[in-house]
Amino acid sequence: MPDDLSTLRARYDAVVVGGGHNGLTAAAYLARAGRSVLVLERLDHVGGAAVSERPFPGVDARLSRYSYLVSLLPRQIVEELALPITLRRRRYSSYTPVGDGGLLVDTASAEATRASFPSAAEHDAWQRFYAMTGEVARRVAPTLTSPLLSRDEFRSLVGSGEAWTALFERPVGSVVRSTFEDDVVRGVVATDALIGTFAAVDEPSLRQNRCFLYHVIGNGTGDWDVPVGGMGVVSGALRDAAVAAGAVIVTGATVTAIDPASGEVAFTSRDGASRAVGAGHVLAGCAPSTLAGLLGTNPAESPEGAQLKLNLLLTRLPRLRSDVDPAAAFSGTFHVNESLTQLETAYAQAAGGAVPELPPCEIYCHSLTDPSILGPSLREAGAHTITLFGLHLPARLFRSDNDGAREAAVKATLASLNSVLAEPIEDCLALDADGRPCLDARTPVDLEASVGLPGGHIFHRDLSWPFAESPDEVGRWGVETEHPRVLLCGAGARRGGGVSGIPGRAAAMAVLGV
């Protein structure tokens, strides 16, 4: 990354706005194809929300501070860019405390999983449902790195009319009620429709269904894997691939305007000077609403995120009420107060303007699968990291008083977690060098300020279906805008969403005319 801005060209084949993982993916593909590429990043580092940081002073723990697991990153992209990353599979899919027992989904033991379900019939329904989603994933995942299919083509590819109706036409809430009898099992399934999406499970728009779909189709399996070394390793590998191919990355560069006709990109550099470069194409790794502002138009939408992210460092794992090994329970997704009824209650309370009384959330322990993110002394002492993702905490609750609302949301969320443990999580918290508990909290408003996510929306805006919804989109890449020179390459593109690199690759393919 050059410090001497005088070495920059007056014009590049492509200027990428934003050095998040998608922007870096686009830069790597274009540079490898021989195009001149400039990446402009507002922060002093690249990676966007896919970074590893040490949030606790004096503590040798490098956490995936924002995004934390990987499912949608296609193996195709890893292979095409020769990314030296390792994604580790988790044996335990999930654990859900229920009274003094719990629902444990063990991918290595069908018998143990069946025994934890409330009935054999409920487990059979679970097996049938996820066999259906698994078959859909196997069929449609390969299309995510190809030009867009029409809706009819995509439906034909799905094949099963039952699967199409369940995933693409009926609200998730209706589907889980008709498929399962148990309220907890219903909720465990439905949570995948609500991660990063503030919606009722029965919402007619089906934006919750789109969220669910992206959570179950990654790489044809829907598995959510642990990035060894933390999420920063993924972005670091993409940065290295882009730079090795000749892309130029400038940090501390705040883009202020884009001329869609000429391709000129104006930005303010780290030294406060106003500068501009020309571009054959401008690839926007920022949110669509942010891009609209840079183009001088009014955003068509105001995205709103709806989550609380907590990072914790523990001296040990907390005790459970059941006899399940905490190492098994916390290595997968640990569901907290996420029955269907609890999800609906929390949504209603948040929609009414209040922090939910019992916020649903889910957690997992990265260090159980990958202890490399901890320093030697922490590993030897038995310390562990906890990542908590709280649902139904929309940005509107934090707008007027972010600090006060954050404190209230953290207090309610920890109380929610403690309600299913055998001891308070606070008793297990490590202390940083200043004697403060190792707890890092991020609201949607914090995400907006720190990593530029409008409204704190982790997907930049509501997810879209992964197929063309108008005739002119068929055969295109889902990144095009009304301006031929300007393309989306971030999570807000069609087939965007979580850490995937798919929009970045799609934008590069559109530029290259593939």
C-alpha positions, 0 to 999 in steps of 0.5 A, a space after each residue: 500500500 503506497 504512502 506516496 500518493 504522487 505515484 498514483 495514476 491519473 486513470 485506472 481501468 477500475 476504481 473500487 470504492 471500499 476495501 471490504 472482502 468483496 472489494 478486495 475480491 473484485 480487485 484480485 480478479 481484475 488485476 489478475 486479468 491484467 486490468 489496472 485497479 485502485 482500491 480506495 478504503 476509508 479506514 486505515 485498514 482493509 477488510 471492512 467487517 471481515 476483520 480480526 482485532 484485539 478489542 481488550 487492552 493488554 489481552 492477547 486475543 485476536 477476535 473476529 470482531 464483526 463477521 465471524 463464520 463462513 458459509 457462502 464463500 464458494 470453494 471456486 473463489 478460494 481455488 481461483 484466487 489460490 487463497 491460503 485459508 483453512 475453514 474448519 467444520 464444526 462437529 456440533 451444529 447446535 445446542 438449545 437449552 430446554 429446562 434442565 435438558 437440551 436439544 443437541 444436534 451432533 453431526 457425528 451421531 444420529 442416535 445422540 441427536 435423535 435422543 435429544 429431540 422431544 419425540 422421534 416424530 419431531 426428529 423425523 420431521 427435522 430430518 425430512 426438512 433438512 434433507 429438502 433444504 440440502 437438496 435445494 442447496 446442492 442444486 442451486 449453490 453452483 448458480 451463485 457464481 454464474 450469470 442470473 437465471 430467470 425465476 422459471 429457470 431457477 424454479 425448474 432447477 429446484 425441481 421439487 414443488 414442495 421445496 419451492 412452495 416452502 422456501 420461496 412462496 410461503 412465509 417461514 412462520 407458516 412453514 415451521 408451524 405446519 412442519 414441526 409440533 414443538 415450539 423450540 424446534 420451530 424456533 431453532 429452524 426459524 432463527 436462520 430467517 432472522 439473522 441480520 433481518 428485522 422481520 416477523 416470521 409471517 411477513 408477506 414480503 418474504 424477506 425472512 425467507 430470503 434470509 433463510 435461503 442464504 443461511 442454508 445453501 452455502 457451498 451446497 451444504 449450508 455448513 457454517 465453518 470456522 476460519 482458522 486464525 479468525 476472519 482477518 485471515 480471509 480478508 488478508 488473503 484476499 488483500 494479498 491476492 489483489 496486491 500480488 496481481 498488481 492492484 493498488 490499495 490506498 487506505 485513509 481515502 474517503 470517497 466523496 463523489 462519483 461522476 457516473 458519466 466520466 467515471 471520475 472518483 473524487 476522494 479525500 486522502 489521509 493528509 486531508 487533500 482533495 483528489 480525483 482519479 478517472 476510472 473505466 469502471 467504478 465498483 462500489 463495495 459500499 452499500 447501495 444507499 451509500 452509493 446513491 449519495 456518492 452519485 448525488 441522488 437520494 437513496 431509495 431506501 434506508 436500511 436498518 440492521 437489527 442485531 447486538 454483537 457481543 465479543 467476550 473473553 472467558 476464563 472458562 466455559 460456564 456450567 450448564 443445567 444439563 449433563 451436556 459437555 459445555 465444549 460440545 454445547 458451545 462449539 456449535 450454535 448455542 441458541 438462547 431463548 429462541 423458541 418460535 413464541 419467544 422470537 415472535 414476542 421479542 419482535 413485537 416488543 422491538 417493533 413497538 420501540 422497546 428493548 425485548 424483555 428476553 432478547 433471543 440470541 445465539 452464541 458460539 466459541 471460536 477458540 474451541 474449534 480454533 485456539 490459534 486466536 489466543 496467545 499461549 498463556 491464555 490457551 494454557 489457562 483454559 480461556 475461551 472466546 464467546 461470540 454472541 449475536 443478539 436478534 431483534 434489536 433494530 437500529 431505531 432503538 439506539 438512535 436517540 441514545 446509543 450509549 444508554 440503549 447499548 447498556 440496556 440491551 447488553 444488560 437484558 441480553 446477558 440476563 437472557 443468556 444467564 436464564 439458561 445457564 447454571 451460573 452467571 456468565 459474568 462469573 466467567 468473564 476475564 479482565 483486561 489490563 485495566 481490570 475491566 471485564 472483557 466484553 465488547 458490545 456493538 449496536 447497529 449504530 456502532 456498526 454504522 459508525 465503525 465500518 460504514 454499514 448504513 443503519 448497521 445492516 450487515 447485508 447493506 439492505 434486505 437480501 434479494 432472491 438469487 435469480 433475476 426478477 425482471 427480464 432485463 436481469 436474465 443473463 447478467 450478474 446482479 451487480 449492474 446499475 442504471 449507469 454502465 460505468 458503475 457496478 455494485 460489488 458489495 453485500 447489497 448486490 443481488 446474491 450478496 449477503 454475508 462473507 462470500 466474495 460472490 458480488 465481488 467476483 460477479 462485478 469483476 466478471 461483468 467488467 471483463 465481459 465474461 
